[in-house]
Each structure stands twice: as C-alpha cells, then as structure tokens.
C-alpha cells in the first residue's frame, strides 16, 4: 500500500515552504517538503509506487537541464496521477521565449518591437537601417532559450552584441533583438510592474528593474494610474499558456502603452523581503502560499480514497474516547 501525501512541495524557499507547511497543518493536510537532499529518494519511491502525491507544487524543476532531478520528478509525479502546479508539459511549451513570443503576437498580447535571429543565421545577419529604425538603438538582446540574465545584453548597438549573447548563451537556438523600453515616470516611481498570477487572482507589484525592489500596488494607485489593463494582460497570458501560477513583467511606456517585457516565469522567486531585500513583500508570499494551499486542499480532498476516510473516522473515534476518558476497545 503506497504512502499518500496530500501536498508535496519542491522548493528551496524557506519562508515560503514554512507558510505552506503552516497552512497544511492548519487544515490537516499531509505534507512533504522535497528539499534537494530528498529529491532522488522521493523520485525513486514514486517510480516504485511506494509514494503517491495528490497535489504537487513544483518550484524546483529546471527544464533547460536534461538531467535535472526535479524535472524528472515532476514528470514521474504527473504520470502517477497527481494534480500538477504546474504541468511540466505546459511549462516546457512556454519556456522558449522565441516561440512563445510568436504565440503572444498571434493572440494580440502587447510586446516590444522584436526581431528574432536564428543561430544558424548569425553569420549572415546584418543589422541594417530598417532593423535599427524598427527596434531602435540601443536595443536589448535576449536568448530565445534560457533563463536568468545569461546572454542578456541591455545596451546593444551592433552585431557584436548579438554575437556576445550567442557566445554566453551557447545552448540557445535563437535570439531576440528587442526595442529597449523606457518606463513612464509615475510620481517618483517608474511604470514597471511584476504581476503574480495565481489561479484566477492577480497580484500587482511595483518592481524596479534597476534595484529589483518590490512594493504592492494599492487599489487607489491602480485607479489613479489606470493600471487595470495589467491584470487583464496577465489573465490573457494564463489562458493562452494554461499555466496556473506564474509571474510576468509589464512596463507602462512613456507613450502610455502596456508592454509585456518578461513574458512568463514559472517557479517564481519566493524569497520573502524579510530575508532577501530584493524579494517579494512578505504579505505577497504569505498570500500566495494561502492561495496555493486553499486550491490544493479542494483537489486533495476530492481525491482521497475510502482508506483515508476510514483512518480519519478511527482518529475521530479515538479522540472522542480520549475526551470522555473511555478505555480503548478490547481492554
């Protein structure tokens, strides 16, 4: 008989995992934190049928690494029938910025002016006057496949900057040359935002691209600066991508356009601000933790079998006997 966990969480974010554990305990949900030291063992037991997971929350996978154990675990847990947050196949489908850029365009999601260059065309590519007029100079270069800031050039001016990106991100098959966006000043802040999308909810934060500092956008600020389109864009990205939990960066330009800058990030940074100055506000991390557990709880309880119900009934009977001071059956 396999051991069942209502919720398993793969992450190294300590404050976030503690909050998820806290809410699971509050609602009597069995929980397993899959830290790096346990991932190989958990994967083995899933593959052997010794462990089953009802809801799996994945903050550990790196689909860019072919031998990434967390990604292998996500695939195995999905195969065993778990509800995935998020599905590794859906994550893989949106991971390539070059391909997902085309999907966003087809669905009329506003993105910066962009030229995509395939690696195979690097030697013959020329940054002509038409391209310079379209994307502007300086421009931004991003690898189509990759993450973090590997291969990102923020002040590109010539083909040499494209080659530099290609050399640093030698795993990428394509590169995006994009218009460099200047955000609109908004009373001492800049119009650059990171939006968290968690199921049907959007959480909008000010985000400074220079310092990485977050601050929640208040309802009054959303109204004052006419920021309602931010939530709609994030929900449109969720619908297109089929990803349940992600973050996206959107800028408000000086000509009052909302443009999606960093399209979709899964496995969001949940290092809370109390521990990491550039992390999301603690209240954001805590609310996201609550939202995830609340949603997972409904899934997990629907998937519980008769054996779980029998155990819960026996536990309730035992607690009632303890309260009433009755002896154990058979004594």
C-alpha positions as CSV (number, residue, x, y, z in Angstrom):
1,X,0.0,0.0,0.0
2,X,1.6,3.3,-1.0
3,X,2.0,6.2,1.3
4,X,-0.1,9.2,0.2
5,X,0.7,12.9,0.7
6,X,-2.0,15.4,0.1
7,X,0.5,18.1,-0.9
8,X,4.2,17.8,-1.9
9,X,6.2,20.9,-2.4
10,X,9.5,21.1,-4.3
11,X,11.4,24.3,-3.3
12,X,14.3,25.8,-1.5
13,X,12.5,29.0,-0.5
14,X,12.4,28.6,3.3
15,X,9.9,31.3,4.3
16,X,7.5,30.2,1.5
17,X,7.8,26.5,2.4
18,X,7.2,27.3,6.1
19,X,4.0,29.1,5.3
20,X,2.7,26.3,3.1
21,X,3.5,23.8,5.8
22,X,1.7,26.0,8.4
23,X,-1.5,26.2,6.3
24,X,-1.3,22.4,5.6
25,X,-1.1,21.8,9.3
26,X,-4.0,24.2,10.0
27,X,-6.2,22.2,7.6
28,X,-5.0,18.7,8.5
29,X,-3.4,18.0,5.1
30,X,-0.4,15.7,5.0
31,X,2.6,17.5,3.6
32,X,6.1,16.6,2.3
33,X,8.8,19.2,1.6
34,X,11.1,17.9,-1.1
35,X,14.4,19.6,-0.4
36,X,17.4,18.8,-2.6
37,X,18.7,16.2,-0.3
38,X,15.5,14.2,-0.6
39,X,14.6,14.6,-4.3
40,X,16.4,11.5,-5.6
41,X,14.9,9.3,-2.9
42,X,11.4,10.7,-3.5
43,X,11.8,10.2,-7.2
44,X,12.8,6.5,-6.6
45,X,9.8,5.9,-4.3
46,X,7.4,7.5,-6.8
47,X,8.7,5.4,-9.6
48,X,8.4,2.2,-7.5
49,X,4.9,3.1,-6.4
50,X,5.8,3.5,-2.8
51,X,4.7,7.2,-2.6
52,X,1.7,8.8,-4.2
53,X,1.0,12.6,-4.3
54,X,-2.4,14.2,-4.7
55,X,-1.2,17.7,-5.4
56,X,2.4,18.5,-6.4
57,X,3.6,22.1,-6.3
58,X,6.8,22.4,-8.4
59,X,9.3,25.2,-7.7
60,X,12.4,23.1,-8.3
61,X,12.3,22.0,-11.9
62,X,14.7,23.4,-14.5
63,X,13.6,22.1,-17.9
64,X,16.7,23.5,-19.5
65,X,18.9,20.9,-17.8
66,X,18.4,17.5,-19.4
67,X,19.5,15.7,-16.2
68,X,17.6,17.9,-13.7
69,X,16.2,15.6,-11.0
70,X,13.4,17.9,-10.0
71,X,12.1,17.9,-13.6
72,X,12.3,14.1,-13.8
73,X,10.4,14.0,-10.5
74,X,7.7,16.3,-11.9
75,X,7.2,14.1,-14.9
76,X,7.1,11.0,-12.7
77,X,4.6,12.5,-10.3
78,X,2.4,13.6,-13.1
79,X,2.5,10.1,-14.6
80,X,1.4,8.7,-11.3
81,X,-1.8,10.8,-11.5
82,X,-1.1,13.9,-9.3
83,X,-2.6,17.3,-9.9
84,X,0.3,19.4,-11.0
85,X,1.1,23.1,-10.2
86,X,2.3,23.4,-12.9
87,X,2.1,20.7,-15.5
88,X,5.7,20.1,-16.7
89,X,4.5,19.7,-20.3
90,X,2.7,23.1,-20.2
91,X,5.8,24.7,-18.7
92,X,8.1,23.2,-21.4
93,X,5.7,24.6,-24.1
94,X,6.1,28.2,-22.9
95,X,9.8,28.1,-21.9
96,X,11.2,29.1,-25.2
97,X,10.9,32.9,-25.4
98,X,11.3,33.0,-29.2
99,X,8.5,30.5,-29.8
100,X,6.2,32.0,-27.1
101,X,6.8,35.5,-28.5
102,X,5.1,34.3,-31.7
103,X,2.2,32.9,-29.7
104,X,1.7,36.2,-27.8
105,X,1.7,38.1,-31.1
106,X,-0.9,35.7,-32.6
107,X,-3.1,36.3,-29.5
108,X,-2.7,40.1,-29.6
109,X,-0.7,40.4,-26.4
110,X,1.3,43.6,-26.5
111,X,5.1,43.0,-26.7
112,X,8.0,45.2,-27.6
113,X,9.1,45.5,-31.3
114,X,11.2,42.4,-31.8
115,X,13.4,40.8,-34.5
116,X,14.2,37.1,-34.0
117,X,17.5,35.7,-35.3
118,X,18.1,32.0,-35.6
119,X,21.6,30.8,-34.5
120,X,22.0,29.2,-38.0
121,X,21.7,32.8,-39.5
122,X,24.1,34.6,-37.2
123,X,27.0,34.8,-39.7
124,X,24.8,36.2,-42.4
125,X,22.7,38.5,-40.2
126,X,23.2,42.3,-40.7
127,X,21.8,45.0,-38.5
128,X,20.6,47.2,-41.3
129,X,18.9,50.6,-41.2
130,X,15.4,49.2,-41.4
131,X,16.0,47.0,-38.3
132,X,17.6,49.8,-36.4
133,X,14.6,52.0,-37.2
134,X,12.3,49.3,-36.0
135,X,13.9,48.3,-32.7
136,X,15.9,51.5,-32.0
137,X,19.4,51.9,-30.7
138,X,20.4,50.9,-28.1
139,X,18.4,47.7,-28.1
140,X,18.1,44.6,-25.9
141,X,19.3,41.2,-26.9
142,X,17.9,38.0,-25.2
143,X,18.4,34.3,-25.8
144,X,15.3,32.7,-27.0
145,X,16.1,29.7,-24.8
146,X,17.4,30.3,-21.3
147,X,16.8,32.0,-18.0
148,X,18.2,34.5,-15.5
149,X,20.4,37.1,-17.2
150,X,22.6,34.7,-19.1
151,X,23.3,36.1,-22.5
152,X,21.2,39.3,-21.9
153,X,22.6,42.5,-23.4
154,X,20.8,45.6,-22.2
155,X,22.6,48.2,-24.3
156,X,23.1,46.6,-27.7
157,X,24.3,48.7,-30.6
158,X,26.0,46.4,-33.2
159,X,26.1,42.8,-34.4
160,X,28.9,42.3,-31.9
161,X,26.4,42.5,-29.1
162,X,24.3,39.8,-30.8
163,X,27.4,37.6,-31.1
164,X,28.2,38.2,-27.4
165,X,24.8,37.0,-26.4
166,X,25.2,33.9,-28.6
167,X,28.6,33.1,-27.1
168,X,27.3,33.4,-23.5
169,X,24.1,31.5,-24.2
170,X,25.7,28.8,-26.3
171,X,22.7,26.5,-25.6
172,X,20.1,28.8,-27.3
173,X,19.0,28.2,-30.8
174,X,17.6,31.8,-31.4
175,X,18.0,35.3,-30.1
176,X,15.5,38.2,-29.7
177,X,16.6,41.8,-30.6
178,X,14.1,44.0,-28.8
179,X,13.3,47.7,-28.5
180,X,14.7,49.0,-25.2
181,X,11.7,50.1,-23.2
182,X,11.8,53.3,-21.2
183,X,9.2,53.2,-18.4
184,X,6.9,56.2,-17.7
185,X,7.8,58.1,-14.5
186,X,4.9,57.9,-12.0
187,X,5.3,60.3,-9.1
188,X,8.8,59.2,-8.1
189,X,8.4,55.6,-9.3
190,X,8.7,54.1,-12.7
191,X,6.0,52.3,-14.6
192,X,7.4,48.8,-14.3
193,X,5.4,46.0,-12.7
194,X,5.7,42.4,-11.8
195,X,2.4,40.7,-11.7
196,X,1.8,37.3,-10.0
197,X,-1.0,35.2,-11.4
198,X,-2.3,32.5,-9.0
199,X,-5.2,30.6,-10.5
200,X,-7.8,33.3,-11.1
201,X,-6.2,36.0,-9.0
202,X,-3.6,38.6,-10.0
203,X,-1.3,40.4,-7.5
204,X,0.2,43.6,-8.9
205,X,3.5,44.9,-7.6
206,X,5.7,47.9,-8.4
207,X,9.1,46.5,-9.5
208,X,12.2,48.5,-10.1
209,X,14.3,46.9,-12.9
210,X,17.5,48.6,-11.5
211,X,17.2,47.5,-7.9
212,X,14.8,44.6,-8.0
213,X,12.7,46.2,-5.2
214,X,9.1,45.2,-4.9
215,X,6.1,47.1,-3.4
216,X,2.4,46.2,-3.6
217,X,0.3,48.4,-5.8
218,X,-2.6,49.7,-3.7
219,X,-6.2,49.8,-5.1
220,X,-6.0,53.6,-5.1
221,X,-2.8,53.6,-7.1
222,X,-4.3,51.1,-9.6
223,X,-7.2,53.6,-10.1
224,X,-5.0,56.7,-10.1
225,X,-2.6,55.5,-12.7
226,X,-5.2,53.5,-14.7
227,X,-3.4,50.2,-14.2
228,X,-6.4,47.9,-14.7
229,X,-5.0,46.5,-18.0
230,X,-2.2,44.8,-16.1
231,X,-4.5,42.2,-14.6
232,X,-6.3,41.6,-17.9
233,X,-3.0,41.0,-19.7
234,X,-1.8,38.6,-17.0
235,X,-5.1,36.7,-17.2
236,X,-4.8,36.5,-21.0
237,X,-1.3,35.1,-20.7
238,X,-2.7,32.5,-18.2
239,X,-5.4,31.5,-20.7
240,X,-3.0,31.1,-23.6
241,X,-0.3,29.3,-21.7
242,X,-2.5,27.1,-19.4
243,X,-0.1,27.9,-16.6
244,X,-1.8,28.2,-13.1
245,X,0.9,30.1,-11.2
246,X,3.5,32.4,-12.8
247,X,4.8,36.0,-12.8
248,X,5.2,38.4,-15.7
249,X,6.9,41.8,-16.1
250,X,4.9,44.5,-17.8
251,X,6.0,48.1,-18.4
252,X,4.0,51.3,-18.9
253,X,5.8,53.2,-21.6
254,X,6.2,57.0,-22.0
255,X,3.7,56.8,-24.8
256,X,1.1,55.1,-22.5
257,X,1.5,51.5,-23.9
258,X,1.5,48.5,-21.6
259,X,4.1,46.0,-23.0
260,X,5.0,42.6,-21.7
261,X,8.7,42.6,-21.1
262,X,9.5,39.3,-19.4
263,X,6.7,37.0,-20.7
264,X,6.2,34.2,-18.2
265,X,8.2,32.9,-15.3
266,X,7.3,29.7,-13.5
267,X,8.8,28.7,-10.2
268,X,8.6,32.3,-9.1
269,X,11.1,33.8,-6.7
270,X,9.5,33.4,-3.3
271,X,12.4,34.6,-1.2
272,X,10.5,36.9,1.1
273,X,11.6,40.5,1.6
274,X,12.4,39.9,5.3
275,X,15.2,37.6,4.3
276,X,16.2,39.0,0.8
277,X,16.0,42.8,0.2
278,X,15.0,42.2,-3.4
279,X,12.4,39.6,-2.7
280,X,8.6,40.0,-2.9
281,X,6.9,41.5,0.2
282,X,6.2,39.0,3.0
283,X,2.5,39.5,2.7
284,X,2.6,38.6,-1.0
285,X,4.5,35.4,-0.3
286,X,2.1,34.5,2.5
287,X,-1.0,35.2,0.4
288,X,0.3,33.2,-2.5
289,X,1.1,30.3,0.0
290,X,-2.5,30.5,1.3
291,X,-4.0,30.6,-2.3
292,X,-2.0,27.5,-3.3
293,X,-2.9,25.5,-0.2
294,X,-6.6,26.6,-0.4
295,X,-6.8,25.4,-4.0
296,X,-4.8,22.3,-3.4
297,X,-6.9,21.4,-0.4
298,X,-10.1,21.2,-2.6
299,X,-8.2,18.9,-5.1
300,X,-6.6,16.7,-2.4
301,X,-9.9,16.1,-0.5
302,X,-11.7,15.2,-3.7
303,X,-9.0,12.7,-4.4
304,X,-9.0,11.0,-1.0
305,X,-10.0,7.3,-1.1
306,X,-12.0,5.2,1.3
307,X,-8.9,4.1,3.2
308,X,-8.2,7.8,4.1
309,X,-11.8,8.3,5.3
310,X,-11.5,5.1,7.4
311,X,-8.3,6.4,9.0
312,X,-9.9,9.8,9.7
313,X,-13.0,8.2,11.3
314,X,-10.9,5.9,13.5
315,X,-8.8,9.0,14.6
316,X,-12.0,10.9,15.4
317,X,-13.3,8.0,17.4
318,X,-10.0,7.7,19.3
319,X,-10.1,11.5,20.1
320,X,-13.7,11.2,21.3
321,X,-12.7,8.3,23.7
322,X,-9.8,10.4,25.0
323,X,-12.1,13.3,25.7
324,X,-14.6,11.1,27.5
325,X,-12.0,9.1,29.4
326,X,-13.2,5.8,27.9
327,X,-10.9,2.8,27.7
328,X,-9.6,1.5,24.4
329,X,-11.7,-1.2,22.7
330,X,-10.7,-4.7,23.9
331,X,-9.3,-3.5,27.2
